[in-house]
């Protein structure tokens, strides 16, 4: 058995159909507007977050550079102290003579020089 359903076509039915179409279109517009607002908000949060992450990476890099420079500074300070101690010791004539003989193989008349590593005076 097949039933034929017939819709009544009158002024009220047409008006309700138009009202539903208008409301559906209004809902689509609101949804589209909210989608654009959401995209804008996401972009507004992404850009500062990206800049923040770049700044954080730069901060980490600078901290590493600072620690490396501190290490280099300590090494240079130790080297400078050792060289100033050597300069003060070289003011003594006996020490300067021993140092020159050990490092540059200077000798007195009739002496023989034998190379022995790591015997420089401290």
QUIUR-V901765 format. One record per residue. RES is the residue in one letter. PHI is phi in degrees with one decimal (999 if undefined). OMEGA is omega as a letter, one per 20 degrees, with the letter a starting at -180 (* if undefined). D_LAST is the distance of its C-alpha to the last C-alpha in whole Angstrom. Layout:
BEGIN
<<RES & PHI & OMEGA & D_LAST> <RES & PHI & OMEGA & D_LAST>>
END
This chain:
BEGIN
<<X & 999 & r & 118> <X & -107.6 & a & 116> <X & -106.6 & r & 116> <X & -97.2 & r & 116> <X & -102.6 & a & 114> <X & -115.9 & r & 115> <X & -94.9 & r & 113> <X & -76.4 & a & 115> <X & -109.9 & r & 115> <X & -145.5 & a & 115> <X & -59.4 & a & 114> <X & -65.4 & a & 112> <X & -63.5 & r & 110> <X & -62.3 & r & 109> <X & -62.9 & r & 108> <X & -66.3 & r & 106> <X & -63.0 & r & 105> <X & -65.7 & r & 104> <X & -63.2 & r & 102> <X & -65.0 & r & 100> <X & -62.1 & r & 99> <X & -62.9 & r & 98> <X & -64.5 & r & 96> <X & -63.6 & r & 94> <X & -64.6 & r & 93> <X & -62.9 & r & 92> <X & -63.4 & r & 90> <X & -61.4 & r & 88> <X & -62.5 & r & 88> <X & -62.4 & r & 86> <X & -64.3 & r & 84> <X & -63.6 & r & 83> <X & -61.5 & r & 82> <X & -65.1 & r & 80> <X & -64.4 & r & 78> <X & -65.4 & r & 77> <X & -62.7 & r & 76> <X & -63.1 & r & 74> <X & -62.2 & r & 72> <X & -62.4 & r & 72> <X & -63.4 & r & 70> <X & -61.7 & r & 68> <X & -62.6 & r & 67> <X & -65.9 & r & 66> <X & -88.7 & a & 64> <X & -70.2 & a & 62> <X & -61.0 & r & 61> <X & -65.3 & r & 59> <X & -65.3 & r & 58> <X & -61.2 & r & 56> <X & -62.8 & r & 55> <X & -63.4 & r & 53> <X & -65.9 & r & 52> <X & -63.5 & r & 50> <X & -64.1 & r & 49> <X & -65.7 & r & 47> <X & -61.5 & r & 46> <X & -64.4 & r & 44> <X & -62.6 & r & 43> <X & -60.9 & r & 41> <X & -62.4 & r & 40> <X & -66.9 & r & 38> <X & -63.8 & r & 37> <X & -63.1 & r & 35> <X & -62.5 & r & 34> <X & -62.4 & r & 33> <X & -65.0 & r & 31> <X & -64.7 & r & 29> <X & -66.9 & r & 28> <X & -64.2 & r & 27> <X & -62.5 & r & 24> <X & -61.9 & r & 23> <X & -62.8 & r & 23> <X & -62.7 & r & 21> <X & -63.5 & r & 18> <X & -65.7 & r & 19> <X & -63.7 & r & 18> <X & -65.1 & r & 15> <X & -63.5 & r & 14> <X & -63.9 & r & 15> <X & -65.9 & r & 13> <X & -63.7 & a & 10> <X & -69.6 & r & 11> <X & -69.2 & r & 13> <X & -64.2 & r & 10> <X & -63.3 & r & 8> <X & -63.0 & r & 12> <X & -66.7 & r & 12> <X & -68.3 & a & 9> <X & -70.7 & r & 11> <X & -69.6 & r & 14> <X & -78.5 & a & 13> <X & -64.9 & a & 15> <X & -64.8 & r & 13> <X & -65.3 & r & 10> <X & -62.3 & r & 11> <X & -67.0 & r & 13> <X & -63.4 & a & 10> <X & -65.0 & a & 9> <X & -64.1 & r & 12> <X & -67.6 & a & 13> <X & -76.5 & a & 11> <X & -83.8 & a & 12> <X & -106.4 & r & 15> <X & 59.1 & r & 16> <X & -76.1 & a & 18> <X & -140.1 & r & 19> <X & -87.4 & r & 22> <X & -59.8 & r & 25> <X & 86.9 & r & 26> <X & -93.1 & r & 23> <X & -109.3 & a & 23> <X & -109.5 & r & 20> <X & -114.4 & a & 19> <X & -82.4 & r & 17> <X & -123.4 & a & 15> <X & -68.7 & r & 14> <X & 61.1 & r & 10> <X & -116.9 & r & 9> <X & -61.1 & r & 6> <X & -66.7 & a & 4> <X & -94.4 & * & 0>>
END
